[in-house]
Amino acid sequence: MTTINVMVTQGAVGYAPSILKVNGVVTATKYSGTAPTATSGAGKIDIYTFTLMRTPSSSWNVFGTGSLNFG
């Protein structure tokens, strides 16, 4: 299992990552419940944490959480 933190400085329209490329393969991010709504505001910072878990078939699951509206 691997954990990655990504800080996203938002623009006027916020962006929340929905995919992550792992080992060359595009993988959908799974959020608990609904995906977080990104902060819309220039210069605001959202922090996303992704936990990557390898499956027995050697593919990856990506689980995400978001801490929003810093800055």
Helices and strands as residue ranges (DSSP letters): E 2-9, E 19-22, E 25-31, E 45-54, E 60-70
